[in-house]
Amino acid sequence: MNKIELTAEEIQVINQQLNGEIEVWNATDEQQKLLTGVLDKADELLEELDAYDELDEQYGGDLVKWYYAKYQAQNVSE
């Protein structure tokens, strides 16, 4: 697995989404662009790791939550 890299703006929009402040359908154009980019990267990693069971069982299918947990875990282990 390659290192997950997120910009400060991506982290901000992830936190806003996880806190229920925004969703793709009610976000600004910039937030939508950032969130869509995060979702694309998360989907790519999910496929690479074949982690569909983990996503469903541990994260209730929340792709953003799963991806951010992977990001945080790699930063703890560095």
Sequence and secondary structure as in RCSB ss.txt:
>XXXX:A:sequence
MNKIELTAEEIQVINQQLNGEIEVWNATDEQQKLLTGVLDKADELLEELDAYDELDEQYGGDLVKWYYAKYQAQN
VSE
>XXXX:A:secstr
       HHHHHHHHHHHTTS  GGGS HHHHHHHHHHHHHHHHHHHHHT HHHHHHHHTT HHHHHHHHHHHHH
H  
